[in-house]
Amino acid sequence: MLVKEERIETDLLIIGGGLSGAFAAIKAREAGCEKVMVVSKGMLGKDSISSFAAGAFTMIFPEDGRGELIRLWGLSEAYGAGIYDEEWLNIWLEENYERILEMERWGVEWEKTPGGKFERKIGRFAKVSELDIPVVVHPTVRIPVWGGVKHNMSGSVSREYDIIKAFVEALSGVLPEFPDVKFLFSHYAGGVPFLLPRIKSWYVPSGRSPIPEERRAAPKTMREFADYGLEKDFDKLLDQFYYNMAGTGGSMTALKQALMVLKPERICFGSDYPWEMARPSDLKAYINGVKRLDIPERDKVNILGGNVLRLFKG
């Protein structure tokens, strides 16, 4: 592979083409900087975390109470958990609304009411909780993910990291604030039946924790976990998760392992047909494998569809 080297001179180099990088570039030009260059790892405007915001943007209205906002953005477990820079947080709270108006002057089209006013929208998880519908989570289908195409790691490893990371984020970041939200994770949530003891060993509950300070950043044994009285609350959080069986190539060994760790009421049949299971005969064998399990018939019926129907109130 030939690498073409090109030397470019600029007055200001901005690395990162997300919202912050683009904003900095515009501001630099407005301030009189002649040559501004933005370097991005992919297509500008499409390769940063900003592009995954789904059109949502946090707006601080002038009438919003600053004390409550500091409590939310600086102190709550779902966000800063007390780890924040007070000066910068206050700058953000004070200048946010003006930056929104500035972006509008630049041409950003914000969604507004028919009367032309900004509309305060309820947060996504608050809305999901209100509607009482589950959140379905699937790993990214982008290729390559980290690990690239070498040894097919994008499919075998990278996607599963992607989804189990989302599982831990939901467990420790979402459910403490929205305890009624239910999740349906694909691929056994990236291997939760096999990694659950490790997740438990590093788990620290939100709010006041019974774990001594010196043990919070260290793994704990399962006996230690129980001695701290964490089992009941952890199991309550775990009950909000459902897992589909896709992602293991129809492995009955994986399902049997899952049944040793998870409640059968939380396991849902899945196959990724016709992607993972391109042959109908393999799909049929997978279904028959569930039917032959040495478990109560009610559990088989639930795994093969009953759990999903109940979850989606079908």
C-alpha positions in Angstrom: 0.0 0.0 0.0 1.4 3.4 -1.1 1.1 6.2 1.4 0.9 9.7 -0.1 2.4 12.4 2.1 1.2 15.9 1.7 2.4 18.9 3.7 -0.2 21.6 4.4 0.4 24.8 6.3 -2.3 26.2 8.5 -2.7 28.8 11.3 -4.9 26.6 13.4 -5.2 22.8 13.4 -8.4 21.4 15.0 -8.3 17.6 15.5 -11.8 16.1 15.6 -14.8 16.9 13.4 -17.6 16.6 15.8 -19.8 19.3 17.1 -17.0 20.8 19.3 -14.5 20.8 16.5 -16.8 22.4 14.0 -17.9 25.0 16.5 -14.3 25.8 17.3 -13.4 26.2 13.6 -16.3 28.6 12.9 -15.4 30.6 16.0 -11.8 30.8 15.0 -12.7 32.2 11.6 -15.0 34.7 13.2 -12.1 35.8 15.4 -10.0 36.5 12.4 -7.9 33.4 12.0 -7.1 33.1 8.3 -6.3 29.5 7.8 -8.3 26.9 9.8 -8.1 23.2 9.2 -10.3 20.5 10.7 -8.9 17.0 10.7 -11.3 14.1 11.2 -10.9 10.3 11.2 -13.7 9.8 8.7 -16.4 11.8 6.9 -16.8 15.2 8.5 -20.0 15.3 10.5 -20.6 11.6 10.3 -17.8 10.0 12.4 -18.1 11.6 15.9 -20.3 11.0 18.9 -22.3 14.1 17.9 -23.8 12.1 14.9 -25.2 9.5 17.3 -27.3 12.1 19.3 -30.4 11.3 17.1 -31.2 15.0 16.7 -31.5 15.5 20.5 -29.7 18.4 22.1 -29.6 19.4 25.8 -31.0 22.9 26.2 -30.8 25.0 29.4 -33.8 27.4 29.4 -33.2 30.8 31.1 -35.8 30.0 33.7 -34.3 26.7 34.7 -33.1 26.6 38.3 -29.3 26.3 38.4 -29.2 24.4 41.7 -31.3 21.6 40.4 -29.3 21.5 37.2 -26.0 21.2 39.1 -27.6 18.4 41.1 -28.6 16.6 37.9 -25.5 17.1 35.7 -22.9 17.3 38.4 -24.0 15.0 41.3 -26.4 12.3 40.0 -25.0 8.8 39.4 -26.3 8.8 35.8 -24.0 11.7 34.9 -21.1 13.2 36.8 -21.6 11.4 40.2 -19.7 14.3 41.8 -16.7 14.2 39.5 -16.9 17.5 37.6 -15.2 20.9 37.2 -17.5 23.4 39.0 -16.2 26.4 36.9 -16.8 24.7 33.6 -20.1 23.3 34.6 -21.3 26.8 35.5 -20.0 28.2 32.2 -22.0 25.5 30.3 -25.1 26.2 32.3 -24.8 30.0 31.8 -23.9 30.0 28.1 -25.9 27.0 26.8 -29.0 28.9 25.7 -27.0 31.6 23.8 -25.0 28.9 22.0 -28.3 27.3 20.9 -29.5 30.7 19.5 -26.1 31.2 17.8 -26.3 27.8 16.1 -29.7 28.7 14.9 -28.3 31.9 13.4 -25.8 29.7 11.6 -28.6 27.7 10.0 -29.2 24.8 12.4 -32.9 24.0 12.2 -34.2 23.2 15.7 -37.6 21.5 16.1 -40.1 24.0 17.4 -43.7 24.4 18.3 -46.2 25.7 15.6 -45.8 29.1 17.4 -42.1 29.1 16.8 -40.9 28.4 20.3 -38.5 25.9 21.6 -40.3 22.8 23.1 -39.1 21.1 26.2 -39.2 17.3 25.5 -39.1 14.6 28.0 -36.0 12.5 28.2 -35.9 9.2 26.2 -35.8 6.9 29.2 -38.4 8.9 31.1 -40.6 8.6 28.0 -39.9 4.8 27.7 -40.8 4.4 31.4 -44.0 6.4 30.8 -45.0 4.3 27.8 -44.1 1.1 29.6 -42.3 -0.3 26.5 -38.9 -2.2 26.4 -35.7 -0.9 25.0 -34.3 -3.3 22.4 -30.5 -3.2 22.3 -28.4 -4.8 19.5 -24.7 -4.5 18.9 -23.4 -2.3 16.1 -23.6 -3.8 12.6 -20.8 -1.5 11.4 -17.7 -3.3 10.0 -15.0 -2.9 10.9 -15.4 -2.1 14.6 -12.3 -1.9 16.7 -10.2 -5.0 16.0 -11.0 -4.6 12.3 -11.5 -7.5 9.9 -8.5 -9.4 11.0 -9.5 -12.9 12.1 -13.1 -11.6 11.8 -12.8 -9.9 15.2 -15.4 -7.3 14.3 -18.0 -10.1 14.4 -16.6 -12.5 17.0 -15.3 -10.1 19.7 -15.9 -6.5 19.0 -19.7 -6.5 18.7 -20.0 -8.5 21.9 -17.8 -5.9 23.7 -20.1 -3.2 22.2 -23.2 -4.7 23.6 -22.0 -5.9 27.1 -20.7 -2.4 27.6 -24.2 -1.1 26.9 -25.5 -3.7 29.4 -23.3 -2.4 32.2 -24.2 1.2 31.3 -27.9 0.4 31.6 -27.4 -1.6 34.8 -25.4 1.1 36.7 -26.2 4.3 34.8 -29.8 4.1 33.6 -31.8 1.8 36.0 -30.8 3.7 39.3 -32.6 6.7 37.8 -35.3 4.9 35.8 -35.9 1.6 37.7 -39.0 0.7 35.7 -37.4 0.6 32.3 -37.0 -2.9 30.8 -34.4 -3.9 28.3 -34.2 -6.7 25.7 -30.6 -7.4 24.8 -29.4 -9.4 21.8 -26.7 -12.0 21.9 -27.3 -12.8 25.6 -26.2 -9.1 26.1 -22.7 -10.0 24.8 -22.2 -13.0 27.1 -23.8 -11.9 30.4 -24.4 -15.5 31.4 -20.7 -16.1 31.3 -19.5 -12.8 32.6 -22.1 -12.0 35.2 -19.9 -13.0 38.2 -17.2 -10.7 36.9 -19.7 -7.8 36.5 -21.0 -8.5 40.1 -17.5 -8.5 41.5 -16.9 -5.0 40.2 -20.4 -3.6 40.9 -20.8 -0.6 43.1 -24.4 0.4 43.9 -25.5 4.0 43.3 -26.0 6.3 46.2 -24.7 5.3 49.6 -22.8 2.1 49.3 -22.1 -0.5 52.0 -18.8 -1.3 50.4 -15.9 0.3 52.2 -14.1 3.0 50.3 -10.9 1.0 49.9 -12.8 -1.9 48.3 -15.0 0.0 45.8 -12.4 0.1 43.0 -11.4 -3.5 43.6 -13.0 -6.8 42.5 -14.9 -8.7 45.2 -15.6 -12.3 45.7 -19.1 -13.6 45.5 -19.1 -14.3 49.3 -17.9 -10.7 49.9 -20.7 -9.5 47.5 -23.3 -11.3 49.6 -21.8 -10.2 52.9 -22.2 -6.5 51.9 -25.9 -7.2 51.3 -25.8 -6.4 47.6 -27.6 -9.5 46.3 -31.2 -8.3 46.7 -30.8 -4.9 45.0 -28.6 -6.4 42.3 -31.1 -9.1 41.5 -33.9 -6.5 41.4 -31.9 -4.6 38.7 -31.2 -7.8 36.8 -34.9 -8.5 36.6 -35.3 -5.6 34.2 -33.2 -7.4 31.6 -34.3 -9.9 28.9 -31.9 -11.7 26.7 -32.3 -13.2 23.2 -30.4 -16.3 22.2 -29.0 -15.1 18.9 -25.3 -14.7 18.3 -23.9 -18.1 19.3 -24.6 -20.1 16.1 -27.5 -22.0 17.7 -25.3 -23.4 20.5 -27.3 -25.4 23.0 -24.3 -25.3 25.3 -24.6 -21.6 25.5 -28.3 -21.9 26.3 -27.7 -24.4 29.0 -25.1 -22.2 30.5 -27.5 -19.3 30.4 -30.2 -21.3 32.2 -27.7 -21.9 35.0 -27.4 -18.2 35.6 -30.5 -16.5 34.3 -34.2 -17.0 34.9 -35.9 -18.9 32.1 -38.5 -16.1 32.2 -35.9 -13.7 30.9 -34.5 -15.8 28.0 -36.1 -15.2 24.5 -35.6 -17.2 21.4 -33.5 -15.5 18.7 -31.5 -16.7 15.7 -30.5 -13.7 13.5 -32.1 -15.7 10.6 -31.2 -15.5 7.8 -27.9 -13.8 8.6 -26.4 -16.1 11.3 -28.6 -19.0 10.4 -28.8 -19.0 6.7 -30.1 -22.6 6.5 -33.7 -23.3 7.6 -32.7 -26.7 8.8 -30.3 -25.2 11.4 -33.1 -22.9 12.6 -35.4 -26.0 12.9 -32.7 -27.9 14.8 -32.3 -24.9 17.2 -36.0 -24.8 18.0 -36.1 -28.6 18.5 -33.1 -28.4 20.8 -35.1 -26.0 23.1 -38.0 -28.5 23.0 -35.8 -31.3 24.1 -34.3 -29.5 27.1 -34.9 -31.1 30.5 -36.8 -28.2 31.9 -40.5 -27.6 32.6 -42.7 -27.4 29.5 -43.9 -23.9 30.6 -40.3 -22.7 30.5 -39.9 -24.0 26.9 -43.0 -22.3 25.8 -41.9 -19.0 27.4 -38.4 -19.2 25.8 -39.9 -19.9 22.4 -42.1 -16.9 22.4 -44.1 -16.5 25.6 -41.5 -14.2 27.2 -41.4 -11.8 24.2 -45.2 -11.7 24.1 -45.4 -10.8 27.7 -42.6 -8.3 27.4 -44.4 -6.5 24.5 -47.8 -7.1 26.0 -48.8 -9.2 23.0 
